[in-house]
């Protein structure tokens, strides 16, 4: 996810913010109010950013080997490390090791798929390569990624279950990556007057908030996320588009937040390791807090503020780990020595 040689500041900011939102989603007691804000944007923004940085300059053979080295190998390494560390970090009874390994290699949603994004995006990159490489007509490109996305939507809303290696997400992933790729190639320069404008960024936030309210009152607070399509498919696409406009506009109008950019530049390791750190922090928290006998005020503080604290602590704790890996174990990530 961070193999690009030349980093784009606003793309790192989008990835950084999105990664922190991933942390938040994985906190057990994250409030529903936070989820309403997070869900429509955090994963679609990740795939959009991946599409923006996507390149087909290499021949397919070289491209494939590069993705094996920079995505598949780290996926396997961190996956096995996570499985072996599970018993110690979670401090609770777990599935047998054999079953965990089988589930990990099958990569079916909801079963041992902590690193599902890496498995998914590896497959998506392979599928997306010929689309970008050989389809040069913008309208044909848009029609194709839309059809692919609708195929996933139709499959899911008609009760289709999770498939190995998250194949049910390939179409919708290519759709959001396609938007990011189109934005870079054709739309960024034309839209810069708006996207780089602070007033426009504020307006985009207001519109996004209005759509959250609209979804709450009109569509009964239906879950709308990258792969959760709510109760109205056209509304899902419009909402997702507005979410991306807001994400890009906010990133382009943000300051030089080094911490966020650091997170965005190191999403691979953060994604791979944040789960165990969060689980450890939550375990420690509830060793000192009796969740069954909390006053309403204390419960509100833990829910609304505690979740934020856990997210920030997770990001901070992993900084020295990431620096160490980048400096001494860079080969794990498929990188060369800097």
Secondary structure in CASP SS format (residue, H / E / C, confidence):
PFRMAT SS
TARGET T0000
AUTHOR 0000-0000-0000
METHOD secondary structure of the structure
MODEL  1
X C 1.00
X C 1.00
X C 1.00
X C 1.00
X C 1.00
X C 1.00
X C 1.00
X C 1.00
X H 1.00
X H 1.00
X H 1.00
X H 1.00
X H 1.00
X H 1.00
X H 1.00
X H 1.00
X H 1.00
X H 1.00
X H 1.00
X H 1.00
X H 1.00
X H 1.00
X H 1.00
X H 1.00
X H 1.00
X C 1.00
X C 1.00
X C 1.00
X C 1.00
X C 1.00
X C 1.00
X H 1.00
X H 1.00
X H 1.00
X H 1.00
X H 1.00
X H 1.00
X H 1.00
X C 1.00
X C 1.00
X C 1.00
X H 1.00
X H 1.00
X H 1.00
X H 1.00
X H 1.00
X H 1.00
X H 1.00
X H 1.00
X H 1.00
X H 1.00
X H 1.00
X C 1.00
X C 1.00
X C 1.00
X C 1.00
X C 1.00
X C 1.00
X C 1.00
X H 1.00
X H 1.00
X H 1.00
X H 1.00
X H 1.00
X H 1.00
X H 1.00
X H 1.00
X H 1.00
X H 1.00
X H 1.00
X H 1.00
X H 1.00
X H 1.00
X H 1.00
X H 1.00
X H 1.00
X H 1.00
X H 1.00
X H 1.00
X H 1.00
X H 1.00
X H 1.00
X H 1.00
X H 1.00
X H 1.00
X H 1.00
X H 1.00
X H 1.00
X H 1.00
X H 1.00
X C 1.00
X C 1.00
X C 1.00
X C 1.00
X C 1.00
X C 1.00
X H 1.00
X H 1.00
X H 1.00
X H 1.00
X H 1.00
X H 1.00
X H 1.00
X H 1.00
X H 1.00
X H 1.00
X C 1.00
X E 1.00
X C 1.00
X C 1.00
X E 1.00
X C 1.00
X C 1.00
X C 1.00
X C 1.00
X H 1.00
X H 1.00
X H 1.00
X H 1.00
X H 1.00
X H 1.00
X H 1.00
X H 1.00
X H 1.00
X H 1.00
X H 1.00
X H 1.00
X H 1.00
X H 1.00
X H 1.00
X H 1.00
X H 1.00
X H 1.00
X H 1.00
X C 1.00
X C 1.00
X C 1.00
X H 1.00
X H 1.00
X H 1.00
X H 1.00
X H 1.00
X H 1.00
X H 1.00
X H 1.00
X H 1.00
X H 1.00
X H 1.00
X H 1.00
X H 1.00
X H 1.00
X H 1.00
X H 1.00
X H 1.00
X H 1.00
X H 1.00
X H 1.00
X C 1.00
X C 1.00
X C 1.00
X C 1.00
X C 1.00
X C 1.00
X H 1.00
X H 1.00
X H 1.00
X H 1.00
X H 1.00
X H 1.00
X H 1.00
X H 1.00
X H 1.00
X H 1.00
X H 1.00
X H 1.00
X H 1.00
X H 1.00
X H 1.00
X H 1.00
X H 1.00
X H 1.00
X H 1.00
X H 1.00
X H 1.00
X H 1.00
X H 1.00
X H 1.00
X H 1.00
X H 1.00
X H 1.00
X H 1.00
X H 1.00
X H 1.00
X H 1.00
X H 1.00
X C 1.00
X C 1.00
X H 1.00
X H 1.00
X H 1.00
X H 1.00
X H 1.00
X H 1.00
X H 1.00
X H 1.00
X H 1.00
X H 1.00
X H 1.00
X H 1.00
X H 1.00
X H 1.00
X H 1.00
X H 1.00
X H 1.00
X H 1.00
X H 1.00
X H 1.00
X H 1.00
X C 1.00
X C 1.00
X C 1.00
X C 1.00
X C 1.00
X E 1.00
X E 1.00
X C 1.00
X C 1.00
X E 1.00
X E 1.00
X C 1.00
X C 1.00
X C 1.00
X H 1.00
X H 1.00
X H 1.00
X H 1.00
X H 1.00
X H 1.00
X H 1.00
X H 1.00
X H 1.00
X H 1.00
X H 1.00
X H 1.00
X H 1.00
X H 1.00
X H 1.00
X H 1.00
X H 1.00
X H 1.00
X H 1.00
X H 1.00
X C 1.00
X C 1.00
X C 1.00
X C 1.00
X C 1.00
X H 1.00
X H 1.00
X H 1.00
X H 1.00
X H 1.00
X H 1.00
X H 1.00
X H 1.00
X C 1.00
X H 1.00
X H 1.00
X H 1.00
X H 1.00
X H 1.00
X H 1.00
X H 1.00
X H 1.00
X H 1.00
X H 1.00
X H 1.00
X H 1.00
X H 1.00
X H 1.00
X H 1.00
X H 1.00
X H 1.00
X H 1.00
X H 1.00
X H 1.00
X H 1.00
X H 1.00
X C 1.00
X C 1.00
X H 1.00
X H 1.00
X H 1.00
X C 1.00
X C 1.00
X H 1.00
X H 1.00
X H 1.00
X H 1.00
X H 1.00
X H 1.00
X H 1.00
X H 1.00
X H 1.00
X H 1.00
X H 1.00
X H 1.00
X H 1.00
X H 1.00
X H 1.00
X H 1.00
X H 1.00
X H 1.00
X H 1.00
X H 1.00
X H 1.00
X H 1.00
X H 1.00
X H 1.00
X H 1.00
X H 1.00
X H 1.00
X H 1.00
X H 1.00
X H 1.00
X H 1.00
X H 1.00
X H 1.00
X C 1.00
X H 1.00
X H 1.00
X H 1.00
X H 1.00
X C 1.00
X C 1.00
X C 1.00
X C 1.00
X C 1.00
END
